[in-house]
């Protein structure tokens, strides 16, 4: 069932992270696609890694929907990406109701907000290891938590045996909770991880084969017909207005070290008429000289610091560009713009030197959360204003001598020390960087 010309959908969620949401999401997309259905994936919340796997599984770009950073109109507009698909499969983040303690102007960032707004019933993945009928009490609590969030049913994960499954199903039946499938333990369907989450999709050595294996696993153990029948949802709207691009021609770093770019931003730039010119710092490529701005996304420069330090053509080309034109970096891109990066082994690697920032991974400290930033200086495409974004990294700042780019606070309004940096270059170019990733301008 659908509305507004868009297909219905389901949102895959769980009580907590690490419960199996991504495995179920990828397997469900692959299994439905194997049936000949076109599936539009979405990801609730700020995440780059899961959507890349969704995109590989679906053959359609997965789009982030964020109820803390985006107004309702933008979420509905981005949901229009589902036009032409047969079904929506969205993946939640963390637990279904997990969000910030103090709601922003739009919502808490919880996946439940997106499910309620779009009318997507929730498929709840439960890790039932170590429990039986008691799992029904968990499911019943999730079903009753919010009246505007509909529970389609549960997927039982990490089932130990047929007897174990029967006991859990007995409890669910008594509670009136539909069981949409039961998954036995299977290490062959898990994906490798590193400090910011899963290893990136493009780095997986046999991704197509893995997705086929996960799809077959899900098809064998889930009731696909029941999930398709449960899909519902409200219609979207016209695509949101195009965002202001950094320039008419944008040199965008894109490789294993610089891969964290939100699809909705790239799509917004293109819709505004901009041309994106990818280049690879790891391949020692310089930015295109015909571009009007360079954008260095986040990623994993700390894993490739030696190669970046040796990439003299990239660094010299970036310096020449930055002398007269704007360059902006987010998180990993910001670190690469700095003077040096100290890796986990304590070795210092020379970076581009557009800013004085020195960061270290020798002693890791997690920085995580939503960010609200009031700009003190312009960044490419945004002259002044308030930005909403998200920060997630393990770097420690050893030196940050440049002027602060913004006044930054977290979702609760508390000040954040990572203010970003700005420096005017000798030829008039502006170099800027932030530890947070831009999601949207505040409205």
N, C-alpha and C positions, 0 to 999 in steps of 0.2 A: 504494500500500500504506500502511496506517495502523494505529495501535494505540490502544486506550483510547477508541474512538469519535471520534477526531479524524482529519482528513485528513493524508495524507503531504505532504511539501514538499521544497523545495530552498532552498539558501542561495546567493545570488549574491555572489561575492567576487572578489578580484584580488590580484596581487602588491603593489599599491601604490594610493594614492589617485590620482585623476585618470585612471584607466584606462578608465572607462566603465561602472562598476557601476550608477550611478543610471539612466542611459539604458536599460541592459538591463533593469533591474528594472521601471521604469515601463512600458517597451514590452511586456515580457512580461505584466505585469498587465493592461494594456489589451488586448493581443492575446487572452489567455485569456478575458477578460471578453466580448470581441466574439464569442467562440465559445459564449457562454452559460454559462461556468463562474463560480462564485463563488470569489473569491480572498481569502484572509486575509493581509494584509501584516504583516511585523514588521521592526524595525530593530535590529541588534546594536550595542550601545554607546550613548553619550550623544549624542543628536542630536535636534533639533527640526524642522529644515527638511525633510530627506528624508521623514520620516513624514507631513508634511502633503501632499506630492505623492503618496505612496503612497495616502493616504486618498482623495484626489481621484480617483485612477485606479481604485481598487478599490470605492469606495462602502462601505468598511468601515474602521473606525478602525485605523490602524497602531499597534502597541504596541512600546515599547522593551524589549529583553531585555539585561541587562548582567551579565556573568559576574564582574566585579570587585565590583560594589556589591550584587548580589542573590544570596541563597542559592539552591541548586538548587530547593528547594520553591517559592520565589516565581517563578522562571523557568517551572517546569512549570505553576504555577497560572495565570500570565499567558498561557501558550500555549493555555490553554483558550478563549481568545477565538476560536480557529479553529473552535469547534463550529458546525456547520451549513454550513461552507464546503466546497468541493470540493477545494481545493488551498491549500497555504501557499507563499508566496514571501517569503523573508526577504532583507534586504540587509545585508551586512557593512559594517564600517567599516575604513578604511585597508587594509592588506594582511591576508590571511587569518590569519596567525600573529602579527600585531603586537599587543602588549599591554604591560603594565608589566613592568619588569625583575624586580621582587620581587612574586610572587603574593600576593594578599591571602588572607583567610580562605576565599574561594570560588574564585577563579581569577585570571587575568591581565587579563581584559577583552577578550581576543582573540576574534574571530568564530569561530575554530576551536573554542573552548570550547563555544559555543552549538550549533554544528553537531554536535559530538560528543555533547553532552548530549541533544539532541533527535533525533539520528539523521538529520538532514537532509543528503543528499548535496550536495556543493558544485559549483556551476556556476562555473568559473573563467574570468573575462574577461581575456584577454591582449591587450595592445597589441603587435601584431606588426610595427609600423612599423620599418623598418631591419633586419629579420632574416627568416629563412626557416626552414630545418630546425632552427636553434638554438632556436627557440621550444619545441620538444618537450623539450629538456633542462630548461627552466624548469618546464613542466607535469609532467615526470617527478619533479622534485624536490618539487613541491607534493604530488603523489600519494603520495610515500614519507615525507613529513616526520613524520606522525603516524598510527599504525596505527588510531586510533579515529576518524579523519576520512576519509570516503569521497569520492573525486572522481568525480562523475557524468560529467564531460567538460569541454571547453573551448569558449568562444566566441571566435573570432578577431576582434579589433577593429582598425579602421583598415587594412583590407586595400587594397593599392594597385592590384591588377589581378588578372585571372583567373590569370595565370601565377604571380603572387606567392602567391595562395591555394593553387594546386596544389602549390607547393614546401612550404608550411607543412603542408599536409595529408599530404604524403609523409612528413615527419618525424614527425608525430603517429601515423600508421599504423604506422610502424616501432617506435615506442615503446609501442604498444598503448593510446593515449589517444583516446577518442572525441571527435570534433569535432561539436558541436551546432549550429554555424552560423558564418557568416563575414559580418562587417559592413564594407561599404565606407565610406570617409570620407564624412560627410554633415553639414555644419554646420547644417542645418535642424533637426536633432534635439537640439541642445545647448541648455541652459538658461542664462540670464544669471546672473552671479555678482557678489557683493560681498564685503567683508572677512571676514564670518563664514561664507561659503559661498554657496549658491545664493540668488538673490532669492526671497523667500517665495512660496509657492503662491498666497496670496490677492492678491498684488501682480502676478501674471502676467496681462497684459491679455487673453489668449485661451487660457486653460489647457486648456479642453475640446478645442479644435481642435488644440492642440499634442499632447495626449495621444493623440488619434486618429491624428495623423500619425506619432508615435513607435510606436504600436501596429501600424500598417500596415507600417512599416519593419521592425520586429522579426518580424512574421508572414511577411514576404517572404523573410527571410534566415536565420531560425532554424528548426530542426526541432522544432516545438511538440510533436508526438507523442512524440518521444524524451525531451523534458524531462518531459512528463506521466508517461511510463512510468518515468522515473528517480526520481520523487518517492517518498519513504519517510519513516519517522519513528516515534518512540516516542510513546505517548499522554501527554497532560498529566494534570493532577489537578484537583481542585476548585479554584475560584478561591481565591486566598490570602485570609487573614482581612482584613477591612476595616481601613484605617489610621485613626488618630485624626484627625478633621478639625479644622481651626483653630477652628471654631465650628459651631453648628447651621445658621446662615445665613452664607454667605461672600460678601462683595463681591469679585469677581474682575475686575481690569482686563483688558480684552481688546480689542485693536485692533492696527494695524500696528506700534505702538511697544512693545506688551506682549503678545507672542504665544507666548513660549517656556514652555509648561507641559506636563509629561509626562502623557500620557493615563492612565497607570496610577494617578497620584496623584488626578486628578479622579474617575476611576472608583471608587477606594478611598473617597474622601470621600462620594460618592453612596451607595455600598453601606453606609456607616456611618450613613446617614440624613440627611446634610447636604444643604442646598439651596444651589446656586451661583447667584449674582446677578451676571451680567456687566454691566460698565459701561465706557464708552470715555473715557479722559482726553483723547484727541485731539479728541473731539466735545464737550469741555468738560463732561462729565457727572461729577457727584459720586457717591461710593459710596452705596448704598442705606442709609438711616438705620436700617432694621430689621435690618441685618446685625450679627453679633457680632464679626466680624473682617474686615479688608481684607487681600487678598493681591495684591501687585504683582509679576507675573512679569518675567522678562527679555525682551529684545527689542532694539529699535533706538531708544532715546530720543535718542541722539546725532544721528540723522537728522531728528528732529522736535523738537529742543530749543526752537526759537523758538515753535512752536505750544504746547508744554507750558508755556513761560513765560507765554504770553498766555492760557492756560486758567485764568482766575481762579476760575471757579465750581468747577472740579475741585480746585484747590489749596486754596481756602478750605474747601470741603466736606471734603476729606481732613484738614485741620487740626482742624476741629470734631470729626470722628470720632475722630481720634487722641488727643484730649484725655482721653477716657474709656475707649477700647477699643483692643485690640491691632491694629497694622499691621505687616506684614512685607513686605520687598521682596527679590527675588533679582536680582543683577547689575544689569540695566537698571532694574528696579524699585527697587533699593537706591540707584542713582544719582539717580533721580527723587525719592527721599525726602530727598536731601541739600540743602545750601544752594545749590549752584550746579553747573552743568555747562558746561565750556568746549568748544566745538565744534572741528572740524578747522581752521577759519579763525581760531581764537584769540578768538572772541567768547564772553563769559561770559553764561549764561542763568540766571535765577532758577529754582530748583526749589522743592519744597514746604517745605523747612526743618524737617522733623521730626527730622532728624539734621544734624550739622555737616559731613558729607562734602562735599568739593569734588573733582570729577574732571575730567580733561582728555583730549581726543582730539587736541590740537594736535601733541603728540609721541606717536606710537603705540608701545606696547610690548605684545607678545602675552603673555597669561597663559593657560596651557593645562595641564590635567591633572586627574586624580582628586584628591579631597579627603576627608580624614577629619577631622571636627570634634567636639571635646568641648565641649559647651555650658557656658558660665559663667552664662548667664541663659536664661530660657525664650523660645521662639518660639511663636507660636500653634499649638496642637495637640501640642507637644512641651515638657514641663516641664523635663526634663533628659535627658541621654543623649549617645550618640555617633551622629553622622550620617555617611552616605556620600553624596558628591555629586561634581560636576564643575564646573570653572571654565574659561571660554573667553571672553576679552574683550581689548580693546586699550586700555583706559583706564589713565591714570596718576593716582594719588592725589596731590592737592596738599595736602589737609588732611583729617584723620580724628580729630577731637578727642574723640569720645565713648568710653565704655568699650568694651573688646573684648567681642564677643558669645561668642567661642569660642577655644579653642586649636586651631589648624588645622595639619595636616601633609599632605604629598603622599603618593603611593602608596608611596614608598620610606621614609616616616617622617620626612623632612626637614621642619623648620618652614617654614610659609608665613606671610608678613608680612600678607597680607590676612585679618584676623581677623574681619571684620564689626564691626558697631556695635550698641549698645543704649542707649536713653535713656528714662527714666521721665518722662512728661509731667505737667504741673501738675495735671491732673484725675485722675491715676492710670493713664492709658493707657500701654502699653508699645510703643515703636517699635523695631523690629529690622530689620537688613538684613545680607545676605551677598553676596559676589561669587560664591560657588558655588551651583549649583542642586541642591536636595535630590533624591536618587534614592530612598534608603531609609534607614531607621534600622538601625544595626548590630545584629546579633543575637548 
